[in-house]
Amino acid sequence: MNKNFSFIILTYNEEIHLPRLLESIKNLKAPTFILDSGSTDQTLSIAAQYGAKTATNAFTNHPKQWDFALNHFDIRTPWIVGLDADQTVTPQLFQLLNDFNTDDYAEVSGIYFNRKNFFQGKWIRFGGYFPFYQLKMFRNGVGFSDLNENMDHRFVAPGKTIIWKNGYLLEENLKENDINFWIAKHQRYSDLVAEEELDRIKNIKAQSLKPSLLGNPDEQRAWLKRLWWKLPLGLRPYLYFSYRIIFKLGILDGKTGMKFHYLQGFWFRRLVDRKIKRLKTALKI
C-alpha cells in the first residue's frame, strides 16, 4: 500500500466516469476515499469493486463537500490528492506520482497539476484554458477547502507550493455531450455565483488568498477575480468573451471550442449578472 499519499474523490452518479479514473490510478496502490452525495446509479458498486472506502453526505456546494471529506475520512498518509470523478491521470502524471517520496518534498506544502479540459470531445487548448494549474496535492492537515467560494472549489495550502508542468490531468465530463445537461448544471451554478458575489458586496465574504499577479496560480486568479468584481454588471461578459476569443486566441479552438467559449465565457456570465441585478433590486442595494 502506498504510504505517501491517499486519494479523495467526490461523486454523484458517476458510473460513466468513475471506472475511467480508478483504472488510471489503481496501480499506484494508494488508499482511496470516495465521498458520494446520493448516487442512484452504480457509482458505489464500482467504488467497492476497486476497494475504495466510501461515505455519503448531502451536497450543498463543492467547497463544503470537500471540507466534509477532508474532515470526515481517517486519512493516515502525509499527503492527499483530491480529484474530480470526471478526471483521469495521464501516464506521465502517473509516473510523477509513482516516483513521489514525501522525504523529497520536506519544504513543500502543495503541488499544482496541469489540467487539460475537454468539451464534447474537443480539447480546449486556447481561451486561457491551457496551461491551467490546479492545486490538487497537499499535505494532510495543512491543505484545506476554501469555503469563501460557492462554486469555484479550490484547495489552499499555506506555505511553499510547486507546479508539475509535465504530466496532465485530463478532465472530460461525458454527461456534457448532452447540451441540456450542461445548461441545467450551469443554471444551478449561476445561482451559487450570484449569491456569492452578493455576499461579497455586503462584505459577508472575502477572498482567502492574497491577490497577486506575481503569486501562485490561485493568487493570480484571485487578482483577476477582484478585477472582475469591479467591472460593470452587464458589460463585463462582453469584455471577457472578447478577451478569451481575441487576446487568448479562443477562436483557434474551432467550432466546438467556440461553442464552449460562448456558453461558458458569455452566456453563463450574462446569466449570473442578470441574477445579481435581480438580487440587488430585491434587496434595494
Phi, psi and omega in degrees: 000138179296126182258000183269322184207160175236157175257142166238135181228136174264141181221153166201109182050062186247029181297336179282337185251322192301317178301322180298315179292310184296326175297324184286343183240354190299325183282357172282345176053041179262144174306136184234128182239132182238123175257114182259156180239037173102038181300144178247004178256210185267016184305309184291327176295319178295317178301318180295323180298329181264006176077019180281146174272135186236157172211163182234139177212136180298138186272129171250302171204171185296314180302318180291325179293319177293322178299317178297315182300315182294331182265343184271313186285142178271087184262125186259348182282155182287343181232155177231140173244119180259119183237153172268149185297334182269015177255158172223156181261124179287161178304324180293317178290323175305316182294320177299318179290322181295327181273356186292132175226122186303332180295336180278353184234041186300328184259007184253139178249345180203152182230130176271135172259154178264124185256138167252123182257135180241144176228119180049045176085356183255128173289122178273095188271333186244193180072019181087011184261357175204134354291154178220113187260129179238134175287107185241347183229130185205162181291136176298127180089352179251308179288148179212165178274135182281103183278000175274008175244148175262323184241310182287093182280137177215152172266148176239132179231095179302138181113198184284134174236155177229168181240129168266100184282332181258145189087130190232154161268128174263127181239116179214111178272103184292339177296335183282000169297336172269107186298333178295325175296314181300314183295316180297319180297316182283340169298317178293316180299323182297325176297315181297317182292317180297317179295321179296316182293325176295321176299325179289321177299322181274006179061028174278328179236149176222159180293137179283331183261153174280115180298131181200125176290344181255006183270199178288172184305322180287326176292326175294316178294327177296323178296316180292323177293322177298320176295317180303317182294339181273346182281154182294134175302140179090325178272324188298327176299324178293318179295316183293316180298316178298319179299315181293317186284319186266299187285329178259011170061029179301336179299337180282354180280000176079188187300310181293320179295320178296323177297319178297312181298322178295312183293311187277326186263348182230299183303312181295317182293323176295320179298315178300313182298321178296321181289324176297316180300318179296316180296318180295321178294316181296325182265359179057048178263000000 
